[in-house]
Structure formats: C-alpha cells, structure tokens
Amino acid sequence: MSHQQHQQLINALQDCIVACNHCYDACLKEEDIKMMAECIRLDRECAEICSYLAQALCRDTPFAADLASVCATICEACGNECQKHQHEHCQKCADACFACAKVCKSIA
C-alpha cells in the first residue's frame, strides 16, 4: 500500500504529534509538575511512536498494521492520562490521541 493510501492516518499522526508536543511543553510549565509526570512521559512516548509510524508509512513499510496497533495502544494510554487533567492542553491532546488511535485501529 502506498503512503497516499494512508494519507488520512498520516494526517491524524501529525495532528497527534503536534498536540502531544504542545501538551508536553505546557505540562512542564504547570505548577505541580510532579502531578503531570505521567502525562509528560506519555506525551513523549506518543509523539515518538506517531512520528515513527508516519515516517514508516511514507517508506511504504510492510509492518504498517503491526506498528499501527502499537501506536493505537500508546495513543489510547496517552489520551486516557491526559483526560484525567482539566488543563485545556491536556483535553485537546486527549482528543487528538483518541482520534489517532481510531484511525490506527482501522489499518491494524
């Protein structure tokens, strides 16, 4: 499958990367940073796997389904953690993570 056929997923991955990076940066500036530690860690995990999957899809990886399955798991974990926090950046990140997980599952 060519990367053009995965364009919807690539777009969702890019949206998730941006949201996770923004959330990561904003969480580092929160007053109670210890409370945000898991959110920060998962933001990094999620942005990294999304970035890798987007690149792999552009290379027409034969592991698209396997990588998408792992990515969906990490996106859901990040979304679940972000959803626990009332900060706007966390809520937006959760939405992007869940949207990305949904598209990942469609090819996994």
C-alpha positions in Angstrom: 0.0 0.0 0.0 1.4 3.4 -0.9 1.7 6.2 1.5 -1.0 8.1 -0.4 -3.4 5.4 0.6 -2.5 6.1 4.3 -2.9 9.9 4.0 -5.8 10.1 6.5 -3.6 8.2 9.0 -0.6 10.3 8.3 -2.7 13.5 8.9 -4.0 12.1 12.2 -0.5 11.1 13.3 0.7 14.6 12.5 -2.2 16.2 14.5 -1.4 13.9 17.4 2.4 14.8 17.3 1.6 18.5 17.4 -0.9 18.0 20.3 1.4 15.8 22.3 4.4 18.2 21.8 2.2 21.2 22.9 0.9 19.3 25.9 4.4 18.1 26.9 5.7 21.7 26.8 2.6 23.1 28.6 2.8 20.4 31.3 6.4 21.3 32.0 5.2 24.8 32.9 2.4 23.6 35.3 2.7 24.5 39.0 2.6 20.9 40.2 4.9 19.2 37.8 5.1 16.0 39.8 1.4 15.5 39.2 2.0 15.9 35.5 4.9 13.4 35.3 3.0 10.5 33.7 1.3 12.9 31.3 4.6 14.3 30.2 6.1 10.8 29.8 3.2 9.6 27.7 3.2 12.7 25.6 6.8 11.9 24.6 6.0 8.2 24.0 3.0 9.1 21.9 4.7 11.8 19.8 7.7 9.5 19.2 5.6 6.4 18.0 3.4 8.7 15.9 6.4 10.2 14.3 8.0 6.9 13.6 4.8 5.4 12.1 4.3 8.5 9.9 7.8 8.1 8.5 7.4 4.3 8.1 4.2 4.8 6.2 5.9 7.2 3.8 8.5 4.5 3.2 5.7 2.0 2.5 6.7 -0.2 5.4 5.5 -3.8 5.3 4.9 -3.5 9.1 2.1 -0.9 8.8 -0.5 -3.0 10.6 1.8 -4.0 13.4 3.1 -0.5 14.0 -0.4 0.9 13.8 -1.6 -1.5 16.5 1.2 -0.5 18.9 0.6 3.2 18.0 -3.1 2.8 18.8 -2.3 1.3 22.2 0.1 4.2 23.1 -2.3 6.9 21.8 -5.1 5.5 23.9 -2.8 5.4 27.0 -1.8 9.0 26.4 -5.4 10.0 25.8 -6.5 8.3 29.0 -3.8 10.0 31.1 -4.4 13.5 29.5 -8.2 13.1 30.1 -7.5 13.0 33.8 -6.3 16.6 33.8 -8.5 19.6 33.4 -6.0 21.7 31.6 -7.1 22.7 28.1 -3.9 21.5 26.6 -4.4 18.0 28.1 -8.0 17.8 26.9 -7.1 18.8 23.4 -4.2 16.3 23.5 -6.6 13.5 24.6 -9.0 14.3 21.7 -6.1 14.1 19.2 -4.8 10.9 20.7 -8.2 9.2 20.6 -8.8 10.3 17.0 -5.4 9.0 16.0 -5.9 5.7 17.8 -9.2 5.2 16.0 -7.6 5.7 12.6 -4.6 3.4 13.6 -7.1 0.7 14.5 -8.6 0.9 11.1 -5.4 -0.5 9.5 -4.1 -2.5 12.4 
